[in-house]
Amino acid sequence: MNLQTDDAVKWYLRELSTIPPLTRDEESTLLLHVRSHDDKAESAARRLLEGNLSLVVSIAERHLSSSVRMLDFVQTGNESLLHALEDFTKESSDSFSVYAAPYIERAILNAIAGESHADK
């Protein structure tokens, strides 16, 4: 990693530390708004996503030995978090983080696989 990338990662992690974690009750309430598409649905979805960004980082950190950069992992993981929320609101009763983790893991592993194919 270069200095600029290191600084971006540090800034991102510092910003994440300011986001309070979700409680189970808060998550349930937010999901009710998202599923009902009421006037609070958009802000509820945003809070659900923000409350789970640290999950993306924790999964990404497990794969840092590969050739893909942390920022790429975070971007890929964040995109998969959004896809998980889209699917979750339609079908699941698990906690959102439990449901989203495999989406994030799969996206990061696909990024690693794509990078290894690009190197050949």
C-alpha positions in Angstrom: 0.0 0.0 0.0 1.2 3.5 -0.6 1.0 6.4 1.8 -2.1 7.9 0.1 -4.0 4.6 0.3 -2.9 4.1 3.9 -4.3 7.6 4.8 -7.6 6.8 3.0 -8.0 3.6 4.9 -7.1 5.3 8.2 -9.6 8.0 7.5 -12.3 5.5 6.6 -11.7 3.5 9.8 -11.8 6.6 11.9 -15.1 7.6 10.3 -16.5 4.2 11.0 -15.6 4.4 14.7 -18.1 7.4 15.0 -21.0 5.3 13.9 -22.8 3.7 16.8 -23.5 0.0 16.5 -27.1 -1.2 16.0 -29.0 -2.8 18.8 -31.3 -5.8 18.0 -34.3 -3.7 18.8 -33.1 -0.8 16.6 -32.4 -3.2 13.7 -35.9 -4.7 14.0 -37.5 -1.2 14.0 -35.4 -0.1 11.0 -36.4 -3.3 9.1 -40.0 -2.6 9.7 -39.7 0.8 8.1 -37.7 -0.6 5.1 -40.1 -3.4 4.5 -43.2 -1.1 4.7 -41.7 1.5 2.4 -43.0 4.2 4.6 -41.7 7.7 4.9 -38.8 6.6 7.1 -37.7 3.7 4.8 -34.9 5.5 3.1 -33.3 6.8 6.3 -33.8 3.4 7.9 -32.0 1.6 5.1 -29.2 4.1 5.3 -28.8 3.5 9.1 -28.9 -0.3 8.6 -26.2 0.0 6.0 -24.1 2.4 8.1 -24.5 0.2 11.2 -23.0 -2.8 9.3 -20.0 -1.1 7.5 -17.7 -2.4 10.2 -18.8 -5.9 9.3 -17.5 -5.3 5.8 -14.1 -4.1 7.3 -13.9 -7.1 9.6 -14.5 -9.6 6.8 -12.1 -7.7 4.5 -9.3 -7.7 7.0 -9.3 -11.5 7.0 -8.2 -11.5 3.3 -5.6 -8.8 3.4 -2.8 -11.1 2.4 -4.1 -11.3 -1.2 -3.1 -8.9 -3.9 -6.4 -6.9 -3.7 -6.2 -3.6 -1.8 -8.2 -2.9 1.3 -10.1 -0.1 -0.3 -11.1 -2.4 -3.1 -12.3 -4.9 -0.6 -14.3 -2.3 1.2 -15.9 -1.0 -1.9 -16.8 -4.5 -3.1 -18.1 -5.4 0.4 -20.1 -2.3 0.7 -21.8 -2.9 -2.7 -22.6 -6.5 -1.6 -24.0 -5.1 1.7 -26.5 -3.1 -0.4 -27.4 -6.1 -2.4 -27.9 -8.1 0.8 -30.3 -5.4 2.1 -32.3 -5.6 -1.1 -32.7 -9.3 -0.8 -33.1 -9.4 3.0 -36.1 -7.2 3.0 -37.9 -9.7 0.8 -37.2 -13.0 2.4 -35.3 -13.3 5.7 -36.0 -13.3 9.4 -32.3 -13.6 10.5 -30.5 -10.6 11.8 -29.3 -8.5 9.0 -25.6 -8.9 9.8 -25.9 -12.7 9.9 -27.7 -12.6 6.5 -25.3 -10.1 4.9 -22.0 -11.7 6.0 -22.0 -14.4 3.3 -22.8 -11.8 0.6 -19.8 -9.8 1.7 -17.6 -12.9 2.0 -18.6 -14.1 -1.4 -18.0 -10.7 -3.1 -14.6 -10.4 -1.6 -13.6 -13.9 -2.6 -14.8 -13.2 -6.1 -12.7 -10.0 -6.1 -9.6 -12.1 -5.1 -10.4 -14.7 -7.8 -10.8 -12.0 -10.4 -7.5 -10.4 -9.4 -5.7 -13.7 -9.6 -7.1 -14.4 -13.1 -6.1 -10.9 -14.2 -2.5 -11.6 -13.1 -2.2 -14.6 -15.4 
